[in-house]
Amino acid sequence: MKTQKRIAAKVLKVGKSKIWIDPEQVEEVSAAMTRGDVRKFIGLGMIKAKPKVGNSRARINKRKAQKKKGRQRGQGKRKGSANSRLLQKAKWMSKIRAQRSFLKKLRDEEKITTAVYRKTYRLAKAGTFKSRAHVKTYLMEKK
């Protein structure tokens, strides 16, 4: 049966361990010596390739869904500094873009003058404000 398994593995393009031979047809299959014979038995269903075994993604998908909700992100799950998890530059970019778009919106709606816009824009660039809300409170105080 060693030879038949080897030939079948080549024909089916799988490993030898993936070959299944019908236990009731062992006598007939053992008589097969050529690739043609083996192909015939494959056609008859006496020799088959075992199905490919994959890894289930169910647990991973469940964990991903939980992480999307904000779970499993606590201190114990973290490796690396805050900066390596979200780069300082990326944090800065998202913050400054929000502040600048907010200022542009206020200027376009004529809630602030161009002079106030320019001054606040410069302050934002200097890193004075922590967030959009901080810009808002600053403008409220200065009005």
C-alpha positions in Angstrom: 0.0 0.0 0.0 3.0 2.3 0.4 3.5 2.6 -3.3 -0.2 3.2 -4.0 -0.3 5.9 -1.4 2.8 7.6 -2.8 1.4 7.6 -6.3 -2.0 8.8 -5.2 -0.4 11.6 -3.2 1.5 12.7 -6.4 -1.6 12.5 -8.5 -3.9 14.3 -6.1 -1.1 16.9 -5.2 -1.4 16.3 -1.4 0.8 14.7 1.2 0.9 10.9 1.8 -0.8 11.3 5.2 -3.8 13.0 3.5 -4.6 9.9 1.3 -7.6 7.8 2.3 -8.1 4.3 0.9 -11.4 2.5 1.2 -10.8 -0.2 3.8 -13.2 -2.6 2.0 -11.3 -2.2 -1.3 -7.8 -2.7 0.0 -7.3 -5.9 -2.0 -8.1 -4.2 -5.3 -6.2 -1.1 -4.7 -3.0 -3.0 -3.6 -3.0 -4.4 -7.2 -2.6 -1.0 -8.7 1.0 -0.4 -9.8 0.7 2.5 -12.4 -0.5 6.1 -12.2 -3.3 5.1 -14.6 -4.5 2.4 -12.2 -4.4 4.8 -9.3 -6.3 7.4 -11.3 -9.0 4.8 -12.1 -9.4 4.1 -8.4 -9.6 7.8 -7.6 -12.4 8.1 -10.2 -14.2 5.1 -8.6 -13.9 6.8 -5.2 -11.8 4.0 -3.7 -8.9 6.5 -3.1 -9.6 10.0 -1.9 -7.8 13.0 -0.5 -8.8 13.8 3.1 -10.2 17.3 3.5 -8.0 20.2 4.3 -8.1 21.2 8.0 -8.3 24.8 8.8 -8.1 26.8 12.0 -11.4 28.2 13.2 -11.7 32.0 13.3 -14.7 32.0 15.7 -12.7 32.9 18.8 -10.7 35.6 17.0 -13.8 37.1 15.5 -15.4 37.2 19.0 -12.4 38.9 20.5 -12.3 41.4 17.7 -16.0 42.3 18.2 -15.3 42.8 22.0 -12.3 45.0 21.2 -14.4 47.1 18.8 -16.7 47.8 21.8 -13.7 48.9 23.8 -13.3 45.8 25.9 -10.0 43.9 26.5 -7.9 47.1 26.2 -7.0 47.6 29.8 -3.6 48.0 31.4 -2.9 44.3 31.5 -3.4 43.9 27.7 -1.0 46.7 26.8 2.6 46.2 25.6 4.6 49.2 24.7 4.4 52.9 25.7 1.4 55.1 24.9 3.6 56.7 22.2 4.3 53.3 20.5 0.6 52.4 20.5 -0.4 55.7 19.0 2.4 57.9 17.7 2.8 61.4 19.1 2.6 62.8 15.6 -0.6 61.0 14.8 -2.1 62.2 18.0 -1.0 65.8 17.2 -2.3 65.6 13.6 -5.8 64.5 14.6 -5.9 67.1 17.4 -4.7 70.0 15.3 -6.9 69.1 12.3 -10.0 69.1 14.5 -9.0 72.5 16.0 -8.2 74.1 12.6 -11.4 72.9 11.0 -13.4 74.2 14.0 -11.7 77.6 13.6 -12.4 77.7 9.9 -16.0 76.8 10.4 -16.4 79.7 13.0 -14.7 82.1 10.6 -16.8 81.1 7.6 -20.0 81.5 9.7 -18.6 84.9 10.8 -18.8 84.1 14.5 -15.2 85.2 14.8 -13.3 87.9 12.9 -10.3 87.2 10.7 -8.0 88.8 13.3 -9.3 86.6 16.1 -9.1 83.6 13.7 -5.4 84.3 12.9 -4.5 84.8 16.6 -6.3 81.6 17.7 -4.8 79.7 14.8 -1.3 80.7 15.9 -2.1 79.7 19.5 -3.4 76.3 18.3 -0.2 75.8 16.3 1.8 76.6 19.4 0.1 73.8 21.2 -1.9 76.0 23.6 -5.1 74.0 23.4 -5.7 70.4 24.4 -8.8 69.9 22.3 -11.6 71.5 20.3 -13.6 72.0 23.5 -10.6 73.9 24.9 -10.5 76.2 21.9 -14.2 76.8 22.4 -13.9 77.7 26.1 -10.9 80.0 25.3 -13.0 81.9 22.7 -16.0 82.2 25.1 -13.7 83.7 27.8 -12.1 86.2 25.3 -15.4 87.4 23.9 
